[in-house]
């Protein structure tokens, strides 16, 4: 494919298998901005051609055309020929090379050494777990004692309902850094509630 200026218009020529054809940049998938920039550059070329031969803008216009040819080559993904409309010189413009930085792979052992693990807050965590355990145990026993006065089987049923409702949440929270202490407390409260249930039912 070749980029040139014809009658103050930018054209791209190429052989489509049936012969050499000239096409308007707007008919190619170059984008409206690039196609319009090519035609604007061609109009400037026409103005410079009609001016003085030693116009200082000549070199600027040639460089502008070369940069536009690089953009076209980049969009098309293939080298194109660029015909300098003022000097007639033909040059092959390659698509710009995009350098991609290769990601650096850090071994797991080095990553672990670089980022020290956060210490486990045993004191605070166990305090929270103990508080939650006492709260859950109190709630379970209070509910069981209240329902036992109506029917002993309701005390067992209440423990089943509470366990079935809380254990899925306990399972999901067991690995969450903060909520795992709450999960330990809830699980402990439910376990102690079941251990205390026989003393309530058979007392």
C-alpha positions in Angstrom: 0.0 0.0 0.0 1.2 3.5 -0.8 0.4 6.9 0.6 0.5 9.8 -1.8 -1.2 13.2 -2.5 -3.3 13.6 -5.7 -5.2 16.9 -6.5 -4.9 18.2 -2.9 -6.4 14.9 -1.6 -4.6 12.1 0.2 -5.0 8.7 -1.5 -3.9 5.2 -0.7 -3.0 3.0 -3.6 -2.6 -0.7 -3.7 -3.0 -3.8 -5.8 -6.2 -5.7 -4.9 -5.5 -8.6 -7.3 -7.3 -7.0 -10.3 -5.0 -4.0 -10.6 -3.7 -1.0 -8.9 -6.5 1.0 -7.3 -6.7 4.4 -5.5 -8.9 4.7 -2.5 -10.0 7.5 -0.2 -8.7 7.1 3.4 -12.3 7.5 4.6 -13.2 4.2 2.9 -10.6 2.3 5.0 -10.9 1.4 8.7 -8.5 4.1 9.7 -10.8 6.1 11.9 -12.4 9.5 11.1 -9.7 11.5 12.8 -6.8 10.0 10.9 -8.6 10.1 7.6 -9.4 13.8 8.1 -5.9 14.5 9.2 -4.6 13.0 6.0 -6.8 15.2 3.8 -5.9 18.3 5.8 -2.2 17.5 5.3 -2.9 17.1 1.6 -4.5 20.5 1.4 -1.5 22.0 3.1 0.7 20.2 0.6 -1.3 21.8 -2.2 -0.8 25.3 -0.7 2.9 24.8 -0.3 3.2 23.6 -3.9 1.7 26.8 -5.1 4.0 28.9 -2.9 7.7 29.7 -3.2 10.0 26.7 -3.9 12.2 27.5 -0.9 9.3 27.8 1.5 10.6 26.8 5.0 7.3 25.0 5.5 8.4 22.3 3.0 10.4 20.3 5.5 7.6 20.6 8.1 5.0 19.3 5.7 7.2 16.4 4.7 7.8 15.3 8.3 4.1 15.6 9.0 3.3 13.3 6.1 5.9 10.8 7.3 4.3 10.8 10.8 0.8 10.3 9.3 2.2 7.4 7.2 3.5 5.8 10.5 0.0 6.1 12.0 -1.6 4.5 8.9 1.0 1.7 9.0 0.2 1.2 12.7 -3.5 1.0 12.1 -3.2 -1.3 9.1 -0.5 -3.4 10.9 1.7 -3.6 7.8 4.4 -1.4 6.2 3.4 1.1 3.6 5.2 3.2 1.0 5.2 6.9 1.6 5.7 9.2 -1.4 6.9 12.6 -0.3 4.6 14.9 -2.3 7.2 17.7 -2.4 10.4 15.9 -3.1 9.0 12.8 -4.8 11.2 10.6 -2.6 9.7 7.1 -1.8 10.3 5.5 1.6 9.0 2.4 3.3 7.4 3.2 6.7 7.2 0.4 9.2 4.4 0.1 11.8 5.7 1.6 15.2 7.0 -1.0 17.5 5.2 -1.2 20.8 7.4 -2.4 23.6 5.7 -4.5 26.2 7.3 -4.9 29.6 7.5 -8.5 30.6 6.0 -9.1 34.0 8.5 -10.1 36.6 7.7 -13.4 38.3 8.5 -13.3 42.0 8.8 -16.7 43.7 6.3 -17.4 46.5 9.1 -17.7 49.0 10.5 -14.3 48.1 7.1 -12.7 48.2 6.4 -14.1 51.6 9.7 -12.8 52.9 9.1 -9.4 51.3 5.6 -9.0 53.0 5.8 -10.3 56.5 2.6 -11.9 57.8 0.5 -9.8 60.2 0.7 -11.1 63.8 -2.4 -12.8 65.1 -4.1 -10.7 67.8 -4.7 -13.6 70.2 -5.5 -11.5 73.2 -8.1 -9.3 71.5 -9.5 -12.2 69.5 -10.0 -14.5 72.4 -11.6 -11.7 74.4 -14.1 -11.1 71.6 -14.7 -14.9 71.2 -15.4 -15.3 75.0 -17.8 -12.3 74.9 -19.7 -13.7 71.9 -19.7 -17.2 73.5 -21.3 -15.9 76.7 -23.9 -13.9 74.8 -24.9 -16.8 72.5 -24.9 -19.3 75.4 -27.1 -17.0 77.4 -29.5 -16.5 74.5 -29.7 -20.3 73.8 -30.3 -21.3 77.4 -32.9 -18.5 78.0 -34.8 -19.6 74.9 -34.6 -23.3 75.9 -35.8 -22.6 79.5 -38.7 -20.5 78.3 -39.9 -23.0 75.8 -39.3 -25.9 78.2 -42.1 -24.5 80.4 -44.5 -25.0 77.5 -43.2 -28.3 76.1 -39.8 -30.1 76.6 -39.6 -30.9 72.9 -39.8 -27.2 72.1 -36.5 -26.7 74.0 -34.8 -29.2 71.7 -36.5 -27.7 68.7 -35.3 -24.2 69.6 -31.7 -25.5 69.8 -32.0 -27.1 66.4 -33.4 -23.9 64.8 -30.7 -21.7 66.3 -27.9 -24.2 65.3 -29.3 -24.5 61.7 -29.5 -20.8 61.4 -26.1 -19.8 62.7 -23.8 -22.6 61.6 -23.8 -21.7 57.9 -22.7 -18.1 58.8 -20.0 -19.5 61.2 -18.7 -21.7 58.4 -18.4 -18.8 56.0 -16.8 -16.5 58.5 -14.2 -19.0 59.8 -11.4 -17.6 57.5 -12.3 -13.9 57.6 -9.5 -12.2 59.7 -11.8 -10.3 62.1 -15.0 -12.3 62.0 -13.3 -15.6 62.6 -13.2 -14.7 66.4 -16.9 -14.1 66.4 -17.4 -17.4 64.6 -15.4 -19.2 67.3 -17.5 -17.6 70.0 -20.8 -18.5 68.2 -19.7 -22.1 67.6 -18.6 -22.4 71.3 -21.9 -21.0 72.5 -23.9 -23.4 70.4 -21.8 -26.3 71.5 -22.1 -25.5 75.2 -25.9 -24.9 74.7 -26.2 -28.5 73.5 -24.2 -29.8 76.4 -26.4 -27.9 78.8 -29.7 -28.9 77.1 -29.9 -32.4 78.8 -29.7 -30.8 82.2 -32.7 -28.5 81.3 -34.8 -31.3 79.7 -34.2 -34.0 82.3 -34.1 -31.8 85.4 
